[in-house]
Amino acid sequence: MTIAWNGAREVRNGSSSHRAGLSAGRIRRILPLFALVIGCGLAGCSSTPKDTYTERPVEELYNTAIDSMLEDNNATALKQFEDVEQQHPYSVWATKAQLMEAYINYKSNKYDEAVSAADRFVQLHPGNRDTAYAYYIKAISYYEQITDVQRDQRNTQRALNALQDVVNRYPDTQYARDARLKIDLTRDHLAGKEMEIGRYYQRRSEYLAAINRYKQVLSEYQTTTHVPEALARLTECYLALGVNDEAKATAAVLGYNFPNSDWYKDSYAQIGGSHQGPDQQGWVGRIVDSIF
């Protein structure tokens, strides 16, 4: 889910006060142009109507870009928003156009360009009311690039960092609410990567390396869906190393927290028993009491 930015279409029915605020910008454009015309006259050069620079009203430019975007003409819309920036660089609509460029790049699956445009907006306008959306665009651009757990997870970590940044900076916004949901999914994905590596080491009988990966899941991703399997795999690794007390303790923690899990049933069977719940009178209860 992408949260739409509600500032995109504000220019519709633009007021004359915004037009009045553009006079200084027009003067800055007209003076260099006037000097160029005089220079061409002295050099004997000529111009044709097609070479004449025509400045369009900012409201017209911005609204045309919005219309192109709504019609899914993203390449055209991007060029038109760039025209807003170039022709009216000191207007409020130039600022909005910069943010729309980030959104259109995201919408077009040009995620690197979207991140760059969002970073540029944040650097130029750190106190702008729409900066929260720029942070959000950056976060979901990384989020959309998350790949399966068998591939490199750098973008997953970047997504997690950027999503957390949105939550930390703007906790009460709609962007933060969506970011929190995506953080849970992202953390689960990173835990899945650790499990994948742990299983790889375990298949190769590199039990210490596997144990480190499973412990990473337990310490860094305690709220994810991978915790029961991580405990069960730890039990297996401890048994393979002959560290039976550690295996029993880990299986006890698994039974205490996930008594109805198939992972617990398997682990209990491996250590020489038949499945039972974490009865405080049984061995599970005694070990859990000693741990906690």
TORNU-161737 format. One record per atom (N, C-alpha, C): residue in one letter; x, y, z. Coordinates in steps of 0.1 Angstrom, whole numbers, padded with zeros to 4 digits, always signed. Example, Ala and Ser with C-alpha at 12.3 -4.5 7.8 and 13.67 -1.06 7.14 Angstrom:
a+0132-0057+0078 a+0123-0045+0078 a+0132-0033+0078 s+0128-0022+0071 s+0137-0011+0071 s+0129+0000+0079 
This chain:
m+0008-0012+0000 m+0000+0000+0000 m+0009+0012+0000 t+0005+0021-0009 t+0012+0034-0010 t+0003+0045-0005 i+0007+0053+0004 i-0002+0064+0009 i+0000+0076+0000 a-0011+0081-0006 a-0010+0092-0016 a-0007+0105-0008 w+0000+0113-0014 w+0004+0126-0008 w-0008+0136-0011 n-0014+0142-0001 n-0025+0150-0003 n-0022+0165-0007 g-0009+0168-0009 g-0005+0181-0013 g-0004+0183-0028 a-0005+0172-0035 a-0002+0172-0049 a-0010+0181-0057 r-0023+0182-0054 r-0032+0189-0063 r-0036+0203-0057 e-0029+0208-0048 e-0033+0220-0041 e-0033+0232-0050 v-0026+0232-0061 v-0025+0244-0070 v-0037+0246-0078 r-0046+0236-0079 r-0058+0238-0087 r-0066+0250-0082 n-0071+0258-0091 n-0077+0271-0087 n-0068+0280-0079 g-0055+0281-0084 g-0045+0289-0078 g-0049+0304-0077 s-0045+0310-0066 s-0049+0324-0064 s-0040+0334-0071 s-0044+0346-0072 s-0036+0356-0078 s-0025+0360-0069 s-0026+0357-0056 s-0015+0361-0047 s-0002+0353-0051 h-0004+0341-0055 h+0008+0333-0059 h+0014+0339-0072 r+0006+0344-0081 r+0011+0349-0093 r+0019+0362-0090 a+0014+0370-0080 a+0021+0382-0077 a+0034+0379-0071 g+0035+0368-0064 g+0048+0364-0057 g+0058+0360-0067 l+0055+0359-0080 l+0064+0354-0090 l+0072+0365-0097 s+0068+0377-0094 s+0074+0388-0102 s+0090+0389-0101 a+0095+0386-0089 a+0109+0387-0087 a+0116+0376-0095 g+0110+0364-0096 g+0115+0353-0103 g+0115+0356-0118 r+0105+0363-0123 r+0104+0367-0137 r+0114+0377-0141 i+0117+0386-0131 i+0127+0396-0134 i+0140+0390-0136 r+0143+0380-0127 r+0156+0373-0128 r+0158+0366-0141 r+0146+0361-0147 r+0147+0355-0160 r+0148+0365-0171 i+0140+0375-0170 i+0140+0385-0181 i+0153+0392-0183 l+0160+0396-0173 l+0172+0403-0174 l+0183+0396-0182 p+0186+0383-0179 p+0196+0376-0187 p+0191+0374-0202 l+0178+0372-0203 l+0173+0370-0217 l+0174+0383-0225 f+0172+0395-0218 f+0173+0408-0225 f+0188+0410-0229 a+0197+0407-0221 a+0211+0408-0224 a+0215+0399-0236 l+0209+0387-0236 l+0212+0378-0247 l+0207+0384-0260 v+0195+0390-0260 v+0190+0395-0272 v+0198+0407-0277 i+0203+0416-0268 i+0211+0427-0272 i+0224+0422-0278 g+0230+0411-0272 g+0242+0405-0277 g+0241+0400-0291 c+0230+0393-0293 c+0228+0388-0307 c+0226+0399-0317 g+0219+0410-0313 g+0218+0421-0322 g+0231+0427-0326 l+0240+0429-0316 l+0253+0435-0319 l+0262+0425-0328 a+0260+0412-0326 a+0268+0403-0334 a+0261+0400-0348 g+0250+0406-0350 g+0243+0404-0363 g+0236+0391-0364 c+0233+0384-0353 c+0225+0372-0353 c+0210+0375-0354 s+0203+0365-0358 s+0188+0366-0359 s+0182+0355-0351 s+0170+0357-0348 s+0162+0347-0341 s+0149+0345-0348 t+0144+0333-0346 t+0131+0329-0352 t+0121+0327-0341 p+0108+0327-0343 p+0098+0325-0332 p+0100+0312-0325 k+0106+0301-0332 k+0107+0289-0324 k+0118+0289-0314 d+0128+0299-0315 d+0139+0300-0306 d+0135+0309-0294 t+0123+0315-0294 t+0119+0324-0284 t+0115+0316-0271 y+0121+0320-0260 y+0117+0314-0247 y+0104+0319-0243 t+0094+0310-0239 t+0081+0314-0235 t+0079+0309-0221 e+0077+0318-0212 e+0074+0314-0198 e+0059+0312-0196 r+0055+0300-0191 r+0041+0298-0189 r+0038+0300-0174 p+0025+0304-0171 p+0021+0306-0157 p+0024+0293-0149 v+0028+0294-0137 v+0031+0283-0129 v+0019+0274-0126 e+0007+0280-0125 e-0005+0272-0122 e-0008+0263-0134 e-0006+0268-0146 e-0008+0261-0158 e+0002+0249-0159 l+0014+0252-0157 l+0024+0242-0158 l+0022+0230-0148 y+0019+0234-0135 y+0017+0224-0125 y+0005+0216-0127 n-0006+0222-0131 n-0018+0215-0133 n-0017+0206-0145 t-0010+0210-0155 t-0008+0201-0167 t+0000+0189-0163 a+0010+0191-0154 a+0018+0179-0149 a+0009+0170-0141 i+0001+0175-0133 i-0008+0167-0125 i-0017+0159-0134 d-0023+0165-0144 d-0032+0158-0153 d-0024+0147-0160 s-0012+0149-0164 s-0004+0139-0171 s-0002+0127-0162 m+0001+0130-0149 m+0004+0120-0139 m-0009+0111-0137 l-0021+0118-0136 l-0033+0111-0134 l-0037+0102-0146 e-0032+0106-0157 e-0034+0098-0169 e-0023+0087-0171 d-0014+0086-0161 d-0003+0076-0162 d+0007+0079-0173 n+0008+0091-0177 n+0018+0095-0186 n+0030+0100-0177 n+0037+0091-0171 n+0046+0094-0161 n+0059+0102-0166 a+0063+0097-0178 a+0075+0104-0184 a+0072+0118-0187 t+0060+0121-0193 t+0056+0134-0196 t+0054+0143-0183 a+0048+0137-0173 a+0045+0144-0161 a+0059+0148-0154 l+0068+0139-0154 l+0081+0142-0148 l+0088+0153-0155 k+0088+0154-0168 k+0093+0165-0176 k+0086+0178-0173 q+0073+0177-0171 q+0065+0189-0168 q+0068+0195-0154 f+0070+0186-0145 f+0073+0190-0131 f+0087+0197-0131 e+0096+0191-0139 e+0109+0197-0141 e+0108+0211-0147 d+0099+0213-0156 d+0097+0226-0162 d+0092+0236-0151 v+0084+0231-0142 v+0079+0240-0131 v+0091+0245-0123 e+0100+0236-0120 e+0113+0240-0113 e+0121+0250-0120 q+0123+0247-0133 q+0132+0255-0141 q+0126+0269-0144 q+0113+0270-0147 q+0107+0283-0150 q+0104+0291-0138 h+0101+0285-0127 h+0096+0292-0115 h+0103+0287-0103 p+0117+0288-0103 p+0124+0281-0092 p+0122+0287-0078 y+0117+0299-0077 y+0115+0305-0064 y+0100+0304-0059 s+0092+0297-0066 s+0078+0296-0062 s+0076+0284-0053 v+0065+0284-0046 v+0061+0273-0037 v+0058+0261-0045 w+0054+0263-0057 w+0050+0251-0066 w+0063+0244-0071 a+0074+0251-0072 a+0086+0244-0075 a+0090+0234-0064 t+0088+0238-0052 t+0091+0229-0041 t+0082+0217-0041 k+0069+0219-0044 k+0060+0208-0045 k+0063+0199-0057 a+0068+0205-0068 a+0072+0197-0080 a+0083+0188-0077 q+0093+0193-0069 q+0104+0184-0065 q+0099+0171-0058 l+0089+0173-0049 l+0084+0161-0042 l+0077+0152-0052 m+0069+0158-0061 m+0062+0150-0071 m+0071+0142-0080 e+0083+0148-0083 e+0093+0140-0091 e+0097+0128-0083 a+0099+0128-0070 a+0102+0116-0062 a+0091+0106-0063 y+0079+0111-0062 y+0067+0102-0063 y+0066+0095-0076 i+0067+0103-0087 i+0066+0097-0100 i+0077+0087-0103 n+0089+0090-0099 n+0100+0080-0101 n+0096+0067-0093 y+0091+0068-0081 y+0087+0056-0074 y+0076+0049-0081 k+0066+0057-0086 k+0055+0051-0093 k+0059+0044-0106 s+0070+0048-0112 s+0075+0042-0124 s+0085+0031-0121 n+0087+0027-0109 n+0096+0017-0104 n+0111+0021-0106 k+0113+0034-0107 k+0127+0039-0108 k+0131+0043-0093 y+0134+0032-0086 y+0136+0034-0071 y+0148+0042-0067 d+0159+0040-0074 d+0171+0047-0071 d+0169+0062-0074 e+0162+0065-0085 e+0159+0079-0088 e+0149+0085-0077 a+0140+0077-0073 a+0130+0082-0063 a+0138+0085-0049 v+0147+0076-0045 v+0154+0078-0033 v+0163+0091-0034 s+0169+0093-0046 s+0178+0105-0048 s+0169+0117-0047 a+0157+0117-0054 a+0149+0129-0054 a+0143+0132-0040 a+0140+0121-0032 a+0135+0123-0019 a+0146+0129-0010 d+0158+0124-0011 d+0170+0129-0003 d+0172+0144-0007 r+0171+0147-0019 r+0173+0161-0024 r+0163+0170-0017 f+0150+0165-0017 f+0140+0173-0011 f+0142+0176+0004 v+0146+0165+0011 v+0149+0166+0025 v+0160+0176+0028 q+0171+0175+0020 q+0182+0184+0021 q+0179+0199+0019 l+0170+0201+0009 l+0167+0215+0005 l+0156+0221+0014 h+0147+0212+0019 h+0136+0217+0027 h+0134+0209+0039 p+0143+0209+0048 p+0142+0201+0061 p+0130+0204+0069 g+0126+0217+0069 g+0115+0221+0078 g+0101+0221+0071 n+0101+0217+0058 n+0088+0217+0051 n+0078+0207+0057 r+0065+0211+0056 r+0055+0202+0062 r+0054+0189+0054 d+0058+0189+0042 d+0057+0176+0034 d+0070+0168+0034 t+0080+0171+0043 t+0092+0164+0044 t+0089+0150+0049 a+0079+0148+0057 a+0075+0134+0062 a+0072+0125+0050 y+0066+0131+0040 y+0063+0122+0028 y+0075+0119+0021 a+0085+0128+0020 a+0097+0125+0013 a+0105+0113+0020 y+0105+0113+0033 y+0111+0102+0041 y+0103+0089+0038 y+0090+0090+0037 y+0082+0078+0034 y+0085+0073+0020 i+0086+0082+0010 i+0088+0077-0003 i+0102+0070-0004 k+0112+0075+0003 k+0125+0068+0004 k+0124+0055+0010 a+0116+0053+0021 a+0115+0041+0028 a+0108+0030+0019 i+0097+0034+0013 i+0090+0024+0005 i+0097+0021-0008 s+0105+0030-0013 s+0114+0027-0025 s+0123+0016-0021 y+0129+0016-0010 y+0137+0005-0005 y+0129-0008-0003 y+0117-0006+0003 y+0109-0017+0007 y+0105-0025-0006 e+0102-0018-0016 e+0097-0025-0029 e+0109-0033-0035 q+0121-0031-0031 q+0132-0038-0037 q+0136-0050-0028 i+0129-0053-0018 i+0132-0065-0010 i+0131-0078-0019 t+0141-0086-0018 t+0141-0098-0026 t+0140-0110-0017 d+0139-0122-0023 d+0137-0134-0015 d+0149-0137-0006 v+0148-0145+0004 v+0158-0146+0015 v+0171-0153+0010 q+0170-0159-0002 q+0182-0165-0007 q+0192-0155-0014 r+0187-0142-0015 r+0195-0132-0022 r+0200-0122-0011 d+0208-0113-0016 d+0214-0102-0008 d+0203-0094-0001 q+0204-0091+0011 q+0194-0084+0019 q+0198-0069+0023 r+0207-0063+0015 r+0211-0050+0019 r+0199-0040+0017 n+0191-0042+0007 n+0179-0033+0006 n+0169-0035+0016 t+0168-0048+0021 t+0159-0050+0033 t+0163-0043+0045 q+0176-0043+0048 q+0181-0035+0059 q+0180-0020+0057 r+0182-0016+0045 r+0180-0001+0042 r+0165+0002+0044 a+0156-0007+0040 a+0142-0004+0042 a+0138-0004+0056 l+0144-0013+0064 l+0141-0013+0079 l+0146+0000+0085 n+0158+0005+0081 n+0163+0017+0087 n+0155+0029+0083 a+0151+0030+0070 a+0143+0041+0065 a+0129+0041+0071 l+0123+0029+0072 l+0110+0029+0078 l+0110+0033+0093 q+0120+0028+0100 q+0122+0032+0114 q+0124+0047+0115 d+0131+0053+0106 d+0133+0067+0105 d+0120+0075+0105 v+0111+0070+0096 v+0098+0076+0095 v+0090+0076+0108 v+0091+0064+0115 v+0084+0062+0128 v+0090+0071+0138 n+0103+0072+0139 n+0109+0080+0149 n+0107+0095+0147 r+0107+0100+0135 r+0106+0114+0132 r+0092+0119+0132 y+0083+0111+0127 y+0069+0115+0125 y+0059+0104+0131 p+0060+0102+0144 p+0053+0090+0150 p+0037+0091+0149 d+0032+0103+0147 d+0017+0104+0148 d+0011+0106+0134 t+0019+0104+0123 t+0014+0106+0110 t+0009+0093+0104 q+0001+0094+0093 q-0004+0082+0086 q+0008+0074+0080 y+0019+0081+0077 y+0031+0075+0071 y+0037+0065+0082 a+0037+0070+0094 a+0043+0062+0105 a+0034+0049+0107 r+0021+0051+0106 r+0013+0039+0109 r+0015+0028+0098 d+0016+0032+0086 d+0019+0023+0075 d+0033+0017+0077 a+0043+0026+0081 a+0057+0021+0083 a+0058+0011+0093 r+0050+0012+0104 r+0051+0002+0115 r+0047-0012+0110 l+0037-0013+0101 l+0033-0026+0095 l+0044-0031+0087 k+0050-0023+0079 k+0060-0027+0070 k+0073-0031+0078 i+0075-0025+0089 i+0087-0029+0098 i+0086-0043+0102 d+0074-0047+0107 d+0072-0061+0111 d+0075-0071+0100 l+0070-0068+0088 l+0073-0077+0077 l+0087-0077+0073 t+0094-0065+0074 t+0108-0064+0071 t+0116-0072+0081 r+0113-0071+0093 r+0121-0078+0104 r+0119-0093+0102 d+0107-0097+0099 d+0105-0112+0097 d+0113-0117+0085 h+0115-0108+0075 h+0122-0112+0063 h+0137-0113+0066 l+0142-0104+0074 l+0156-0105+0079 l+0159-0117+0087 a+0149-0120+0096 a+0150-0132+0104 a+0151-0144+0095 g+0142-0144+0085 g+0142-0155+0075 g+0156-0158+0069 k+0162-0147+0066 k+0176-0148+0060 k+0186-0154+0069 e+0185-0150+0082 e+0194-0156+0092 e+0191-0171+0094 m+0178-0175+0093 m+0175-0189+0094 m+0180-0197+0082 e+0179-0191+0070 e+0184-0197+0058 e+0199-0200+0059 i+0206-0190+0064 i+0221-0192+0066 i+0224-0203+0077 g+0216-0202+0088 g+0218-0212+0098 g+0215-0226+0093 r+0205-0228+0086 r+0202-0242+0080 r+0213-0246+0071 y+0218-0237+0063 y+0229-0240+0054 y+0241-0246+0062 y+0245-0239+0073 y+0256-0243+0081 y+0253-0257+0088 q+0241-0258+0092 q+0237-0270+0099 q+0238-0282+0090 r+0233-0281+0077 r+0234-0292+0068 r+0249-0296+0065 r+0258-0286+0066 r+0272-0289+0064 r+0279-0294+0077 s+0271-0296+0088 s+0276-0300+0101 s+0285-0290+0107 e+0284-0277+0103 e+0291-0266+0110 e+0282-0260+0121 y+0281-0268+0132 y+0271-0265+0142 y+0273-0252+0149 l+0285-0248+0152 l+0288-0236+0159 l+0284-0224+0151 a+0287-0224+0138 a+0282-0213+0129 a+0267-0213+0129 a+0261-0224+0128 a+0246-0225+0127 a+0240-0219+0141 i+0246-0223+0152 i+0241-0219+0165 i+0242-0204+0166 n+0252-0197+0161 n+0254-0183+0161 n+0242-0176+0153 r+0239-0182+0142 r+0228-0176+0134 r+0214-0177+0141 y+0212-0189+0147 y+0199-0191+0154 y+0198-0182+0166 k+0209-0180+0173 k+0209-0171+0184 k+0207-0157+0180 q+0211-0153+0168 q+0209-0140+0163 q+0194-0137+0161 v+0187-0148+0156 v+0173-0146+0154 v+0166-0144+0168 l+0171-0152+0178 l+0164-0150+0191 l+0167-0137+0198 s+0179-0131+0195 s+0183-0119+0202 s+0178-0106+0194 e+0178-0107+0181 e+0174-0095+0173 e+0160-0095+0168 y+0154-0107+0166 y+0141-0108+0160 y+0131-0116+0168 q+0130-0113+0181 q+0122-0121+0190 q+0107-0121+0187 t+0102-0111+0180 t+0088-0111+0178 t+0084-0117+0164 t+0093-0123+0157 t+0090-0128+0144 t+0085-0142+0144 t+0080-0147+0133 t+0075-0161+0132 t+0085-0171+0132 h+0098-0168+0132 h+0109-0177+0130 h+0114-0182+0144 v+0110-0177+0155 v+0115-0180+0168 v+0113-0195+0171 p+0101-0201+0170 p+0100-0215+0173 p+0110-0224+0166 e+0111-0222+0153 e+0121-0230+0145 e+0135-0228+0150 a+0138-0215+0153 a+0152-0212+0157 a+0155-0220+0170 l+0146-0221+0179 l+0148-0228+0192 l+0149-0243+0189 a+0141-0248+0180 a+0141-0262+0176 a+0155-0266+0170 r+0159-0257+0161 r+0172-0259+0154 r+0184-0259+0164 l+0183-0250+0173 l+0193-0249+0184 l+0194-0262+0191 t+0182-0267+0195 t+0182-0280+0202 t+0189-0291+0194 e+0186-0291+0181 e+0192-0301+0172 e+0207-0300+0172 c+0212-0287+0171 c+0226-0285+0170 c+0233-0289+0183 y+0227-0286+0195 y+0233-0289+0207 y+0233-0305+0209 l+0223-0312+0204 l+0223-0326+0205 l+0234-0332+0196 a+0236-0326+0184 a+0246-0330+0175 a+0260-0329+0181 l+0262-0318+0189 l+0275-0316+0196 l+0276-0324+0209 g+0266-0330+0213 g+0266-0338+0226 g+0264-0329+0238 v+0259-0317+0236 v+0257-0308+0248 v+0242-0310+0252 n+0240-0321+0259 n+0226-0325+0262 n+0219-0315+0271 d+0226-0310+0281 d+0219-0300+0290 d+0214-0288+0283 e+0223-0283+0274 e+0219-0271+0266 e+0207-0274+0257 a+0207-0286+0252 a+0196-0291+0243 a+0183-0291+0251 k+0183-0297+0263 k+0171-0298+0271 k+0167-0284+0275 a+0176-0275+0279 a+0172-0262+0283 a+0165-0254+0272 t+0171-0255+0260 t+0165-0249+0248 t+0151-0254+0245 a+0150-0267+0245 a+0137-0273+0243 a+0127-0269+0253 a+0131-0267+0266 a+0122-0263+0276 a+0117-0249+0274 v+0126-0240+0269 v+0122-0227+0266 v+0112-0227+0254 l+0114-0236+0244 l+0105-0237+0233 l+0091-0242+0238 g+0091-0252+0247 g+0079-0257+0252 g+0071-0247+0261 y+0079-0239+0268 y+0072-0230+0277 y+0065-0219+0269 n+0072-0214+0258 n+0066-0203+0250 n+0057-0207+0239 f+0059-0220+0234 f+0052-0224+0223 f+0047-0239+0225 p+0039-0241+0235 p+0036-0255+0239 p+0028-0263+0228 n+0021-0256+0220 n+0014-0263+0209 n+0021-0264+0196 s+0033-0260+0196 s+0040-0259+0183 s+0045-0273+0179 d+0045-0276+0166 d+0050-0288+0161 d+0065-0289+0163 w+0072-0277+0163 w+0086-0277+0166 w+0089-0282+0180 y+0081-0279+0189 y+0083-0283+0203 y+0081-0299+0204 k+0071-0304+0197 k+0069-0318+0197 k+0081-0326+0192 d+0086-0320+0181 d+0098-0327+0175 d+0110-0326+0184 s+0112-0315+0190 s+0124-0313+0199 s+0123-0322+0211 y+0111-0323+0217 y+0109-0332+0228 y+0112-0346+0225 a+0107-0350+0213 a+0109-0364+0209 a+0124-0367+0207 q+0131-0357+0202 q+0146-0359+0199 q+0154-0361+0212 i+0149-0355+0223 i+0157-0356+0235 i+0153-0368+0243 g+0144-0377+0237 g+0141-0390+0244 g+0129-0390+0251 g+0119-0381+0249 g+0106-0382+0256 g+0095-0382+0246 s+0083-0383+0252 s+0071-0381+0244 s+0065-0368+0247 h+0058-0362+0237 h+0053-0348+0239 h+0044-0347+0251 q+0046-0336+0259 q+0037-0332+0269 q+0038-0317+0270 g+0028-0311+0276 g+0028-0297+0277 g+0038-0292+0288 p+0041-0279+0289 p+0051-0274+0298 p+0046-0275+0312 d+0043-0287+0318 d+0038-0288+0331 d+0048-0284+0341 q+0044-0276+0351 q+0054-0271+0361 q+0059-0283+0369 q+0053-0294+0369 q+0058-0306+0377 q+0067-0314+0369 g+0068-0312+0356 g+0076-0320+0347 g+0090-0314+0345 w+0098-0320+0337 w+0112-0315+0335 w+0112-0301+0328 v+0102-0299+0320 v+0102-0286+0313 v+0100-0275+0323 g+0091-0277+0332 g+0088-0267+0342 g+0100-0264+0351 r+0107-0275+0355 r+0119-0274+0364 r+0130-0266+0357 i+0132-0269+0344 i+0143-0262+0337 i+0139-0247+0334 v+0127-0245+0331 v+0122-0231+0329 v+0124-0223+0342 d+0120-0229+0353 d+0122-0222+0366 d+0137-0219+0368 s+0145-0228+0365 s+0160-0225+0367 s+0165-0214+0358 i+0159-0213+0346 i+0163-0203+0337 i+0158-0189+0340 f+0146-0188+0344 f+0139-0176+0347 f+0139-0172+0362 
